[in-house]
Amino acid sequence: MADMTVFVARTVRTMEPSLPVAEAVAVRDGRIVEVGTLDTMRPWLESHSHEIDDTFKDHCIMPGFIDPHLHPSMAAILLPMHFTTAVGWDLPWEDIGPVRDSEQFHARMESLDAALAPGDPLFTFGHHPIWHGPIDRSALNQISTTRPIVAWHRGYHSITVNDACLRWMDLDTAAAGRHPQVDLDAGKFFETGLSVALRHLRGYLLETERFRAGLDRMRQVIHHGGHTTIGDAALGFYGFEQEWDHLQAVMEQPDTPFRIQLMPFAMGPEGDERTDDEFVERVLSYPSRNTHRLRFSDHAKMFADGGFFAELLMLKPPGHLDGRHGEWMTPPERFEAVARALWNAGLRIHVHTSGDLGVELALSTLEKLQWEHPRFDHRFTFEHFGISSAQQVDRMAAVGAVASVNAYYVYELAEAFAARAVGYERASQISRLGSLERAGVRFAVHSDFPMAPAKPLNNAWVAANRLTESGAVMGATERASLEAAIKAITTNAAYVLGLEEEIGSLRWGKRADFTVLEADPYEVGAEALRDIAIWGTVFEGHKFPIRDG
């Protein structure tokens, strides 16, 4: 048996500035031995038995794509549901058409109700009032008074239920009604109020067969996107041990061609029984659980303001068009206390931020913590980074912050938010990347799947072009360069996860993770990134072609 395998390709894009383009990659025991040409590799080839693998002789080898922020457990809950989103989905097992307006939404709900067996609950994902109009408990009662119905918002952070569902949940309505983010009259549970509903729905949603089937679908989605590493950016939201057991059962398999970096969810609501010190101790102990594909490190996830799709982002003046102020997921005083505990323990903090007031909370906290307890290379990461100002970007640069940005917001939401939520100026600057690039702030792009398709090339395409679904350009000066967009799914995504010594580029010693493309992104240019076909991946030296269906 050969000691090494040498993969040759039409082009190898290494993302290494010292040797950006090559022709071959030599691999041994899942690691790269050398990158170059067959001629420059001759000392290795003469010293070790080897085989030349020319499977990719007409392809472009890239470093394995990385999505540093998505949610396998959330996807496992939502993927088995019926989708009613305004923008369609191209999933490995089916194409799902869009539900564009209120009439289509209600017709879809009625047809789903008619197709289900009596008594079965109806769970849908994708309602958004901008397209589908408002819904509440009474509207869902018109569809059925006997079937439990849950209409999950497109942004995930809220649900609406009917009377039958409230009965099915066996909810303590008196206690639930006292929660500030529960509106029982409307049948709505949002932000931290969603956890109230989940306590009563989790037995159904996390039932082993159902949940693991959803995780297996997520496994297909990840591979079809060309990923070799992803970040699970809130493990434990539904119950840490239960999620952990399911992930091990489904993802830790020989035919899983990617690894998952696990980022624990840092805090529960006020009054959570665990103390901050106990949580820190737990996070520091988690790496002892690491398996081959499921890995903890020194990263933890926090939440500032509400969801972006859900229009619950906290905004500085002039606020939302309709006067709403948004919602905090973590009250500011609680946020600072949790962040301080994580910071002082040396953990790397990732913060969900949607609006510029959410960014301000995270940024002012970072500035205070850096003054109190200075740290180098802290990689405090602003996640999503929906609406911000150029001045905030300058401050981020000054204190060494990084960003992991949901660029897809531009594609699906920028025009709708301009007309209905925040006006044109701020909507056109959603997910600003040009400012980050000019200020020297490292950034990745992510999908936050299932908030956006888990397709790194598509996310890079949005980042570099800033085109909406209609084809309009929103905020041309906030485009990322082609180079920055590719880095955002390779080298900088690895950096955000603290894995730059392991993955993200192709050089000696790194893991032999490749994404194999039918065309070279640098040849086709930014405009065609999302159209590049993916052959498959190489994970730790083993080939995994993508198979449809």
GIHUGI-V293855 format. One record per backbone hydrogen bond with DSSP energy under -1.0 kcal/mol. NH is the residue of the N-H (numbers start at 1). CO is the residue of the C=O. E is the energy in kcal/mol with one decimal. If there is no record, write none. Layout:
nh: (NH:NH)
co: (CO:CO)
e: (E:E)
This chain:
nh: (4:5:6:7:8:9:10:10:11:12:13:14:19:22:23:24:25:26:27:28:31:32:33:36:41:42:44:45:46:48:51:53:57:59:60:61:62:64:65:66:67:70:71:75:76:77:78:79:81:82:84:89:91:96:99:105:106:107:108:109:110:111:112:113:114:115:120:122:124:125:126:127:132:133:137:140:141:142:144:150:151:152:153:154:156:157:159:160:161:162:166:167:168:169:171:173:176:177:178:179:182:183:187:188:189:190:191:193:194:197:198:199:200:201:202:204:205:206:207:211:212:213:214:215:216:217:218:219:220:221:222:223:224:225:226:227:228:229:230:231:232:233:235:237:243:244:245:246:247:248:249:250:251:253:256:259:260:261:262:263:265:266:272:279:280:281:282:283:284:286:288:289:290:291:295:300:301:302:304:306:306:311:312:319:320:321:323:327:329:330:335:336:337:338:339:340:341:342:343:344:346:347:348:350:351:352:353:357:358:359:360:361:362:363:364:365:366:367:368:369:370:371:372:373:381:382:383:384:385:385:387:393:394:395:396:397:398:399:401:402:403:404:405:406:407:409:410:412:413:414:417:418:419:420:421:422:423:427:428:430:431:433:434:437:438:439:441:444:445:446:448:451:455:459:460:461:462:463:464:465:466:468:469:471:474:478:479:480:485:486:487:488:489:490:492:493:494:495:496:497:498:499:502:503:506:509:510:511:512:513:514:515:516:517:518:523:524:525:528:529:531:532:535:536:537:538:539:541:542:544:546:549)
co: (49:27:51:25:53:23:56:59:59:22:61:20:16:12:36:36:7:34:5:31:28:510:26:24:37:39:41:41:42:44:4:6:54:56:517:11:515:513:226:489:229:231:449:71:72:73:74:75:78:123:125:96:94:89:85:101:102:103:104:105:106:107:108:109:110:111:117:148:150:82:152:152:128:129:186:136:137:138:140:122:160:124:158:127:153:155:189:151:187:149:162:163:164:165:166:171:172:173:175:176:179:188:183:183:159:181:157:190:191:193:194:195:197:197:198:201:201:202:204:207:208:209:210:211:212:213:214:215:216:217:218:219:220:221:223:222:65:65:259:67:261:70:263:234:239:240:241:242:243:244:245:246:247:251:253:228:293:230:295:232:235:301:269:275:276:277:278:279:280:282:285:286:287:294:260:348:264:350:352:312:327:308:307:316:324:421:320:312:304:304:331:332:333:334:335:336:337:338:339:340:343:342:298:300:381:302:383:314:314:355:356:357:358:359:360:361:362:363:364:365:366:367:368:369:349:402:351:404:353:383:354:389:390:391:392:393:394:395:396:380:442:382:444:384:405:406:407:408:409:409:413:414:415:416:417:417:417:423:424:427:386:478:478:433:434:435:436:403:488:405:69:448:453:455:456:457:458:459:460:461:462:472:411:468:466:475:476:463:481:482:483:484:486:487:487:487:490:491:492:493:495:494:499:499:14:32:507:502:30:511:538:62:536:60:533:520:520:521:525:526:528:529:516:516:544:514:542:512:539:537:535:92)
e: (-1.5:-2.5:-2.9:-2.9:-2.1:-2.3:-1.1:-1.3:-1.6:-2.1:-2.8:-1.9:-1.0:-2.2:-2.6:-2.1:-2.3:-3.1:-3.2:-2.7:-2.0:-3.1:-3.3:-2.3:-2.0:-1.5:-1.1:-2.2:-2.7:-1.5:-1.9:-3.1:-2.0:-1.9:-2.5:-2.6:-2.5:-1.9:-1.2:-2.2:-1.7:-2.4:-1.8:-2.6:-2.3:-1.4:-2.4:-3.3:-2.1:-2.0:-3.2:-2.1:-2.3:-3.0:-2.8:-2.4:-2.6:-2.1:-2.4:-2.5:-2.2:-2.2:-2.2:-2.3:-2.2:-1.3:-1.8:-3.0:-2.6:-2.6:-2.5:-1.3:-3.5:-1.5:-1.6:-1.9:-1.9:-1.2:-1.9:-2.8:-3.0:-3.1:-2.5:-2.8:-2.3:-1.1:-2.2:-1.8:-2.2:-1.3:-2.0:-2.1:-2.3:-2.8:-1.4:-1.4:-2.8:-2.4:-1.0:-1.7:-1.5:-2.9:-1.0:-2.5:-2.1:-2.5:-2.5:-2.4:-2.1:-1.3:-2.6:-1.6:-1.3:-1.2:-2.4:-1.1:-2.6:-3.0:-1.1:-3.1:-2.6:-1.7:-2.0:-2.3:-2.1:-1.8:-2.1:-2.1:-1.6:-2.2:-2.5:-1.9:-2.6:-1.4:-1.9:-1.7:-2.6:-1.4:-2.0:-2.2:-2.8:-2.0:-1.8:-1.4:-2.5:-2.7:-2.3:-2.1:-2.8:-2.2:-2.0:-2.1:-2.7:-2.1:-2.1:-1.8:-3.7:-3.0:-3.3:-2.4:-2.5:-3.1:-1.9:-2.2:-2.5:-2.4:-2.1:-2.7:-2.4:-1.2:-1.7:-2.8:-1.5:-2.7:-2.6:-2.3:-2.8:-3.2:-2.3:-1.1:-2.3:-1.9:-2.3:-2.3:-1.2:-3.0:-1.5:-2.4:-2.5:-1.8:-2.8:-2.3:-1.4:-2.3:-2.8:-2.3:-1.8:-2.2:-3.1:-2.8:-1.9:-2.2:-3.4:-2.3:-2.9:-2.5:-2.4:-1.8:-1.1:-2.6:-1.8:-2.2:-2.1:-3.0:-3.0:-1.8:-2.3:-2.6:-2.0:-2.7:-2.7:-1.5:-2.5:-3.0:-2.8:-2.3:-3.1:-2.5:-1.2:-2.1:-2.5:-1.6:-1.8:-1.8:-2.4:-2.3:-1.8:-1.5:-2.5:-2.3:-1.9:-2.6:-2.7:-1.5:-1.2:-1.1:-1.8:-1.9:-2.6:-1.1:-3.2:-2.0:-1.9:-2.4:-1.8:-2.6:-1.2:-1.6:-2.9:-1.2:-2.7:-1.2:-1.1:-2.8:-2.6:-2.0:-2.4:-2.3:-1.8:-2.2:-2.5:-2.3:-2.2:-2.3:-2.6:-2.0:-2.4:-2.3:-2.2:-1.6:-2.9:-2.4:-2.1:-1.4:-2.4:-2.3:-1.7:-2.5:-2.6:-2.2:-2.4:-1.9:-1.3:-1.3:-1.9:-1.0:-2.2:-1.9:-2.3:-1.3:-1.4:-3.2:-2.0:-2.5:-2.2:-3.1:-1.7:-2.5:-2.7:-2.2:-2.6:-2.2:-2.5:-3.0:-2.6:-1.4:-2.2:-1.8:-1.2:-1.3:-1.3:-1.5:-2.2:-1.2:-2.1:-2.4:-2.7:-2.4:-1.6:-3.3:-2.4:-1.2)
